[in-house]
């Protein structure tokens, strides 16, 4: 039986400044490489895999990246779209003994710089913006850990990743890298049809990014 304890937050370098430099989307090169095989699994399959993983090694730990660019004078979040329907933040699951930062850099290199073999600039991982928890073997993630839950099944940490003035993005042909305006992702305060559609399309973590970034002022750098 694996270790089911809750890990301490680690990694990230909180900045004393709330200004975030973002560069125009046109500063970056976007290309593609060979498609990769994607596992087609049902929700039931995912839950069974989560149970098996928890029994073997304990809580599943994941990391995700919030990467912001400028387009039409508005901040946009970079998202991966898989199979023309599923939206994801770049990131993934930690290996045994791997740190949050090392895992995120590895995932960014494999998902956003496929085939580059580390030739591009290093990924600048900033502070941890938030954490989401899966209290039980279910599909819902919460932006807090209920006090009565002592053995959560999954934890996902969201980190701010700052881009340099230029970079190459290379993704598999069966994925797309999209720039989505923050205003489109924002959850409405009222429980409206728009609110429900946003959650259903993007999920709780992506939909919550605009609020987490609200403490920053965006310094849009001219090319």
C-alpha positions in Angstrom: 0.0 0.0 0.0 1.4 3.4 -1.0 1.7 6.5 1.1 -1.7 8.2 1.3 -0.5 11.3 3.2 -1.1 14.9 1.9 2.0 16.4 0.4 3.4 19.8 1.4 3.2 22.5 -1.3 6.6 22.8 -3.0 8.1 24.5 -5.9 7.4 27.9 -7.4 9.0 31.3 -6.7 6.4 33.8 -5.5 7.2 37.2 -7.0 7.0 40.4 -5.1 5.7 42.2 -8.2 2.1 41.8 -9.4 3.0 42.9 -13.0 3.2 40.1 -15.5 4.9 40.7 -18.9 3.1 39.1 -21.7 4.1 39.1 -25.4 2.0 39.1 -28.6 1.0 35.7 -30.0 2.7 36.8 -33.2 6.1 36.6 -31.4 5.9 32.8 -31.3 6.3 30.1 -33.9 3.7 27.3 -34.0 4.3 24.0 -35.8 3.4 20.4 -35.7 5.0 17.0 -35.6 3.8 13.4 -36.0 0.6 12.4 -34.3 0.8 10.5 -31.0 -1.5 7.6 -30.0 -4.3 8.7 -27.6 -6.0 6.4 -25.2 -9.8 6.4 -25.7 -11.2 5.6 -22.3 -14.5 6.1 -20.7 -15.2 7.9 -17.4 -15.6 4.5 -15.7 -12.3 3.4 -17.1 -10.6 6.6 -15.7 -12.1 6.0 -12.3 -11.0 2.4 -12.2 -7.4 3.5 -13.2 -7.5 6.1 -10.4 -8.5 3.4 -7.9 -5.7 1.1 -9.0 -3.2 3.9 -8.9 -4.3 4.9 -5.4 -4.0 1.3 -4.1 -0.5 1.0 -5.6 1.2 4.3 -4.8 -1.3 6.6 -3.0 -2.7 9.9 -4.1 -2.3 11.0 -7.7 -0.3 14.2 -8.0 -0.6 16.4 -11.1 0.7 19.8 -12.3 -0.7 22.2 -14.9 0.6 25.4 -16.5 -1.1 28.8 -16.9 0.6 30.4 -19.9 -0.7 33.8 -21.1 -0.1 35.7 -24.3 -1.5 38.9 -25.8 -3.8 39.0 -28.8 -6.0 41.9 -29.9 -4.8 43.8 -26.8 -6.4 41.2 -24.5 -4.8 38.4 -22.4 -5.3 34.9 -23.8 -4.6 31.6 -22.1 -2.9 28.8 -24.1 -4.9 25.6 -24.1 -4.3 22.2 -25.7 -7.3 20.8 -27.6 -7.3 17.0 -28.0 -9.5 15.2 -30.4 -11.2 18.5 -31.4 -13.2 18.4 -28.2 -11.3 18.1 -25.0 -9.5 21.2 -23.6 -6.5 20.8 -21.3 -3.9 22.9 -19.6 -0.4 21.7 -20.5 0.9 19.4 -17.7 0.4 15.9 -16.3 1.1 13.4 -13.6 4.2 13.4 -11.4 6.5 10.4 -11.5 7.6 8.7 -8.3 10.1 11.1 -6.5 9.7 13.8 -9.0 9.3 17.5 -8.0 6.4 19.7 -9.2 8.8 21.9 -11.2 10.7 19.1 -12.8 7.5 17.4 -13.8 6.0 20.5 -15.3 9.1 21.3 -17.3 9.2 17.7 -18.6 5.5 17.8 -19.5 5.9 21.2 -21.2 8.8 19.9 -23.2 6.9 16.8 -24.4 3.5 18.5 -25.1 4.5 21.9 -26.4 8.0 21.3 -27.8 7.6 17.8 -29.2 10.8 16.6 -30.9 12.8 19.7 -29.9 15.0 17.7 -27.5 15.5 20.6 -25.1 16.9 22.9 -27.8 14.7 25.8 -26.9 14.9 28.1 -23.8 14.2 26.7 -20.4 10.7 26.9 -19.1 10.3 29.6 -16.4 8.0 28.2 -13.8 6.6 30.8 -11.3 4.4 30.6 -8.3 1.7 28.1 -7.5 -1.6 29.8 -8.3 -3.9 27.3 -6.8 -4.7 23.7 -5.9 -7.6 21.4 -6.8 -8.5 18.2 -4.9 -10.4 15.1 -5.7 -11.8 14.0 -2.3 -13.0 10.6 -3.4 -13.2 8.4 -6.5 -15.4 10.7 -8.5 -15.0 13.1 -11.4 -15.4 16.3 -9.4 -12.5 18.5 -8.5 -12.7 21.1 -5.7 -10.6 24.3 -5.3 -10.2 23.4 -1.6 -9.8 20.3 0.5 -12.8 19.6 2.8 -11.7 19.4 6.4 -13.2 16.0 6.9 -11.2 14.5 4.0 -7.9 12.9 5.3 -7.0 10.8 2.3 -7.8 12.7 -1.0 -7.4 10.7 -4.1 -5.9 13.4 -6.4 -4.3 16.8 -6.2 -3.6 19.1 -9.1 -1.4 22.2 -8.7 -1.6 25.1 -11.1 1.6 27.1 -11.8 2.2 30.3 -13.6 4.6 29.8 -16.5 6.2 33.0 -18.0 7.1 33.0 -21.6 10.3 34.6 -23.1 10.0 37.1 -26.0 10.2 34.2 -28.5 9.8 30.4 -28.5 8.9 27.6 -30.8 5.7 25.6 -30.0 5.6 22.2 -31.6 2.6 19.9 -30.9 1.4 16.6 -32.3 -0.8 16.8 -35.4 -3.8 15.3 -33.5 -3.6 18.1 -30.9 -4.1 21.9 -31.3 -2.7 24.7 -29.3 -5.3 27.4 -28.9 -5.2 30.9 -27.4 -8.5 31.5 -25.6 -9.4 35.0 -24.2 -9.6 35.1 -20.4 -13.0 36.9 -20.7 -14.4 33.8 -22.4 -13.2 31.5 -19.6 -14.5 33.7 -16.8 -17.2 32.1 -14.6 -20.2 34.4 -14.2 -21.2 35.2 -10.6 -24.7 34.2 -11.2 -25.6 30.5 -11.9 -26.6 31.1 -15.5 -26.6 29.1 -18.7 -23.3 30.7 -19.7 -21.8 29.7 -16.4 -22.8 26.0 -16.8 -21.6 25.9 -20.4 -18.2 27.3 -19.5 -17.8 24.7 -16.8 -18.9 21.9 -19.1 -16.6 23.0 -21.9 -13.4 23.8 -20.0 -13.8 22.2 -16.5 -13.3 23.8 -13.1 -9.6 24.4 -13.2 -9.5 26.2 -16.6 -12.6 28.2 -15.8 -11.0 29.4 -12.5 -7.8 30.7 -14.1 -9.0 34.3 -14.8 -9.9 34.8 -11.1 -6.5 33.4 -10.0 -4.8 35.8 -12.4 -6.8 38.8 -11.3 -4.0 39.9 -8.8 -1.7 40.5 -11.8 -1.6 43.6 -14.0 -0.8 42.6 -17.5 2.1 44.5 -19.1 1.6 43.9 -22.8 5.0 44.2 -24.5 5.1 45.6 -28.0 7.0 43.6 -30.5 
